[in-house]
Amino acid sequence: MYKNQLQELAQRSCFNLPSYTCIREGPDHAPRFKATVNFNGETFECPNYCTTLRQAEHSAAEVALNALASRGPSNSMAARILVSNGK
């Protein structure tokens, strides 16, 4: 859900699409992932390791959206996207 919202924000704001990078560690039977997302020249990182790549990317997108929304609705469309989706 958060990845979709971040992508929607990028498209509405005419920014480049978000770019994700992931670190994988741990044994093959129990890997863990930590992702970062680059959005409009800023990098946001998920706070914890996740059990799947998808969860890590969603977590990084959530961090990005929350950081952008905290800057205020006048400075960021992220706040409106989060509000319209019930956050």
C-alpha positions in Angstrom: 0.0 0.0 0.0 2.7 2.5 0.9 4.7 1.8 -2.2 1.7 2.5 -4.3 1.0 5.8 -2.4 4.7 6.9 -2.9 4.5 6.1 -6.6 1.3 8.0 -6.9 2.9 11.0 -5.1 5.8 10.9 -7.6 3.5 10.8 -10.6 1.3 13.7 -9.3 4.3 15.8 -8.4 6.2 15.0 -11.7 9.1 13.5 -9.8 11.1 10.5 -10.8 9.6 7.2 -9.6 10.9 5.9 -6.2 14.0 3.7 -6.4 14.5 0.9 -3.9 17.7 -0.7 -2.6 17.8 -3.6 -0.3 20.2 -5.3 2.0 19.8 -9.1 2.6 21.5 -10.9 5.4 21.1 -14.0 7.4 21.0 -17.7 6.4 19.1 -18.9 3.3 16.5 -20.5 5.5 15.8 -17.3 7.5 16.8 -14.2 5.5 16.1 -10.7 6.7 15.9 -7.6 4.6 16.3 -3.8 5.1 15.4 -1.4 2.4 16.0 2.2 1.5 14.0 4.3 -1.0 15.4 7.2 -2.9 12.6 9.7 -3.6 13.2 13.1 -5.2 16.8 13.2 -4.1 16.2 12.1 -0.5 16.9 8.7 1.0 14.6 7.0 3.5 15.4 3.8 5.3 13.1 1.2 7.0 13.7 1.2 10.7 13.9 -2.5 11.2 14.8 -5.7 9.4 11.9 -7.5 7.8 11.3 -11.1 6.9 10.5 -10.3 3.2 11.8 -7.9 0.7 8.3 -6.7 0.1 7.8 -5.8 3.7 11.1 -4.0 3.8 10.2 -1.9 0.7 6.8 -1.0 2.1 8.3 0.0 5.4 10.8 2.3 3.7 8.0 3.8 1.7 6.0 4.4 4.9 8.9 6.2 6.5 9.2 8.4 3.4 5.5 9.2 3.3 5.4 10.0 7.0 8.5 12.2 6.8 7.1 14.1 3.8 3.7 14.5 5.4 5.2 15.8 8.6 6.5 18.8 6.7 2.9 20.0 6.3 0.3 19.9 3.7 1.4 23.2 2.1 4.8 21.7 1.4 3.9 18.2 0.6 1.1 16.3 -1.3 2.0 13.3 0.8 -0.1 14.6 3.7 -3.2 14.7 1.4 -2.5 11.3 0.0 -2.2 9.8 3.6 -5.3 11.6 4.7 -7.4 10.5 1.7 -6.3 6.9 2.3 -7.4 6.9 6.0 -4.0 7.2 7.7 
